[in-house]
């Protein structure tokens, strides 16, 4: 980043905080696969804020309908989540026209880094699920049509688009060839049935990427939620799939089952009528297949289109979760068999 841009960041922070901008240190933070960039700005060794820079006309990173552009969705969802008691970064200042949000600096300690360092996983996941249950239940009690997360939803078209995204990138682009016509018809029929089933599930507030990279661990041990700008209405299991079938973390099936039961217990304790575990797990598995196929396609897309190969190493993990979910859904054996012919990581015999 050149000097004038750094000075612009200093000026933004000076206006937002009322502190002099001269002498403020500027450092770019590691980003992910979006058009947003993040900068830590502040006094060397002293108080800092994070500036999220979003072009005012930047579309959402995820496919959806009726989506706003620029930083406004982030601000709307932040205000809503803070209002229902979810720990999110405070907003110091923001501008839709200039394309920035000045945020409370939550530090660099993510759940994924804690796990990689060997921290016990169960307390971290129980805390994450406790907060997820709270977020979902309180949002069901207090929906807000003024918030963008309540004006867009996962529907049939979005599910199908994401599954086709997998075919386009994780199968055709990656393998260099498409499906034969007969297999294409089989896959399309199964994808359409899956999308119809998932679209029929009751919708509610869904973060969309509630996973280990988007949960910050604060000094007091509290977990804070970030990266929520793409929130929408979706099935109750969706965020739980994002957390427990996280491509960045390997979790075994017994632990996943244990955490699913913990989620059901927590939502029941918060007043949700008891949910049948068997039916809940069926939708959880279907969403695993849908979400992780989409993720595998997205990782290849990010490499081929955005020139960022960093996510390719997570393709096998995403597809391993798909393979495991297929093993629990015998009614999808035909779809599994066809896809496994073209995507080696889906082979049932693969370890």
N, C-alpha and C positions, 0 to 999 in steps of 0.2 A: 504494500500500500504506500502511495507516495505522500510526500509531506503535506500538500494541501488537504488531502482527505483526512489525514491525522489531525490537522488543525480544525477541520470541520467537526470531528468527533469531540475534540476538546471544547469547542464552542457550544456544541449541543449539551454536553455535560455541565458546562458552566451555567448555561441558561436553566437547566433542570434543577441544579442543586444550589445555585446562588453562590457557589465558590469560584474563585479565580480559575480560569482555564489554563493560564500559563504554567508550564512545568508539569502538567499532568502526563503521566506515562500512559502509552497506548500499546496494547498487545492483543493480537488476534488470537481468539480461542479456537480450538479444534471444532470444525463443523462436521456435518453429516452429508446428506445427499439432497440438499435443498438450495434454493436461491437465497436463503437467509444467511447472513454472516453475523458473527458475534465478536465483540471487542470488550476487553476489560480496560477500563479507563479510571485513573485516580492518582492519588498521591503515592509516590514510591514508598512502600512500606506502610502506607496508611489506608485511609478509606477509599474504597473502589465501588464502582457500579459496572454493570454490564450493559452495553448498547447492542440491541438487536437491530440490524439494518435490513430492511425489506423494501425493495422497489415498490413504489405506490401502486404500480400496475401488475405486480407479481401475482400470478394465479396461484391457487392452492397447490401444494405438492401432491395431494391425493385427488383422484378423480371424484367428482361429486356434482350435484345439481344446485343451481341457485347460489353459488358460492361468491362471497365478496373477495376483493383483492386487497393486497397490501397488508398493513399491520392491524386493520380494524378487527378481523376475526379473532386474533390473539387477544386483543383488549376486551372484546365482548365476553369471550369465554373466561378470561382471567377474572373479570368482575363477577361473573356468575359463580364460579367455583369458590372464590373467596367468600362470597355471600352465603354459601351453604356450608362453610367451615372446612374446606379443603385447603391444605397448606400449599400455596403457590407463591411464586416470587411477586413481591409488591412492584407496582408500576410507579415510577417517579415522575415520568413525563412521557409523552408520545406525540407523534405528528403523522397523520395520514398523508398529507401533502409532501412532507420531506422524507417519509418512509423510515421512521425509526421508532423504537421503544426503549426508553431508559429504565433498566430493571435493577431491583435489589440483587446484589451479588451473593449467590448461594454457595460459592466455592466450587471446587472441582471433584468432590467426592461423590461419585455415582454408585448406585447399587452394584453395577457390573464390576467396578473397580474393587469394591469390597469383596465381592465373591471371588474375583481373580486373585486377590491377596490371601485367600483362605479363610475369610470370616465364616462363621457358622451360618449355613443358608436358611435353616428353619426360622429363626427369629426375624430375619430380613423379609422372608416371604410372608410370614404371618402378619407382619406390620403392613406390608404392601397390600395384602388381601383385606385386612381390616379397613384400610383407607379406601380401597376400591369398593367394598361393600357399602361403606358410609356414603361415598360419592354417588353410587347408583341409587340407593334407597332414598336419600335426601332429594336427589334430582327428580325422582318419581313423585315425591310429595310436593315439590315446589317447582314445576316446570315454568319456563319463562319464554314465551313466544318471541320476545324482543331479542333474545340471544340467538345468534346464528346456529348454534348447536341444536336448536329446536326447530329450525326451518329447513333442514336438509336431513336426508336419511339414506341408509342403505336400502336399496330396493332391487328389484329383479335386474334392471339394466346395469346397475353398478356392479352387482355380483358377477354378472356375465362378462362385463367389460374386463374385470380383474382376472377372471379365468382365461379369457382370450389373450390377455396380456402375458400370461404364463405360456400359452401355446406359441405366441409370436416370438418371445424372447428366450425362454428357458428350453424350448423344444426346437422350433424352426431355426432361429438364429444361431443357437448353440450347436445343434446337431447338423445344420447345413441342409436339412431337407424337411419337407412337411409330411403330414399323415396321408396315407392312401385314402381314397374317397370313402371306402367302407368303414375304415377306422375313424375317419373324421366324423361320419354320421353318428357312430356309437358315442364318441366323446361329446359331441354337441348335445345329444339327447340327454346324457347323464349330467352335463353341466347345466342344462336348462332345468332339469328336475331338481338339482341341488339348489339352484338359485331361487326357484319357486318355493321350495321348502324353507329356506332361510329367510326369504322376504316375508313369509307368512308369520314369522316369530314376532312377538310383541316387542316393539321398539322402546328404547329409553336412552338416557344420556350415555354416550360411548366416547371415551377419550380417543380411541382408534390406535394409539401406539403406547399403551400403558405397559412399558417393558423396562428392563434393567438399565438401559441407557437414559431413560427419561424420569428416573427417580433419584433425586439428590438426597444424600445423607447429611444432615446438618450436625453441628457440633454437639447438640443435645440429644442426638440420635433420632430426631424426627425425620420423617421422609417427606420431601417436597416434590410436587408434580410439576413437570415442565412439558414443553412441546405439545400443547393441547389445542393448537389453533385449528386443527382439522376435525374437531369433535363434531359428532352428528348423532342421529338416532339409530340404534342398532340393537341386536339381540343381547340379552343379559350375559351370555357366555363370551361375547366377543373380546372384551378387555381381559378376561381371564385367560383366554387362548393366547392373546398377545403376551401376557406375563409368563404363563407356564409353558408355552411352546415358543419361547424366545430363541431366535436363531443365534443370539450371542452367548447363550448359556446352555449347557447340556444338563437336562434333568431326567432322572429315571422315572419309569412309569409308576412305581409304587409311591414315590414322593409326589408326583403330579396328582394321583388319586387322593392322597392324604390332603393336599392343599385344596382340591376341589371340594372335598367334604368340609374343610374349614370354611370355605366361602359360603357354602349352603348353611352352615351353622351360624355364621355371622349375620347373614341377611335375615335368617329367621329370628335371631335375637333382636334385630332392628325393626321387627314387625312385619316382614314379608311372609305371606302364607308359605308353609313348608313346601319346598319343591322336590319332586320325585327325582332321586339321584339317577336312576336309569335313563329316564327321558332327558334329563339335563345333560348327562354324558353323551347321549346320542347327538344332540345338537352341538355340544362341545367338539366332538370328533368331526362332524361335518364342517364346522367352522375352521377346525385345524386344517383340513384338506384344502378348503377354499382359500384361507388366509395364507398358508405357507406355500401353496402353489403360486399365488400372486407374488409373495415375497421373492421366491426364486426367480420369477420372471423379472421382477423389479431390479434385483441385484445385477442381472445380466444387462438390462436396459441402462442402468446407471453407468456400467462399464462402456457399453457400445455407443451410447448417445451422449452421455455427459463426460466421458473420458476419465471416469473415476473407477479403477479396478479394485479398490479397497474392499468392496462388499462381495466380490466373487468367492472369497474364502468362506462365506457363510451360506453359500448355496447348498453344499452337502448337508449341513445341519438342518436347514429348512426342509429339505426333501426327506431327511430321516424322520422328522416328525410326521410328514405326510405318510410315509410308509408305515409307521407305527399306527397311525389313525386308520389307515386302510385295513390293517390287520384286525381291527376291532369292528369293522363294518362289512360283514360278508356280503351284504346286498350290493356292494360296490365292487365286487370281485372282477366283473367284466371291465369296468373302467380302469381298475388297477392294472389288470393284465395288459391292456392296450397301451397305457402310458409307460409301463415298465419296459416294453419293447424298445422304446425310443429314449428313455431317460434311465440310464443304468442305476442311478441312486435309488430308484423306486423298486428295483428287483426284490421280491420277497425273500430271496435267499441271501441277500446282502446283509452283512453284519455292520 
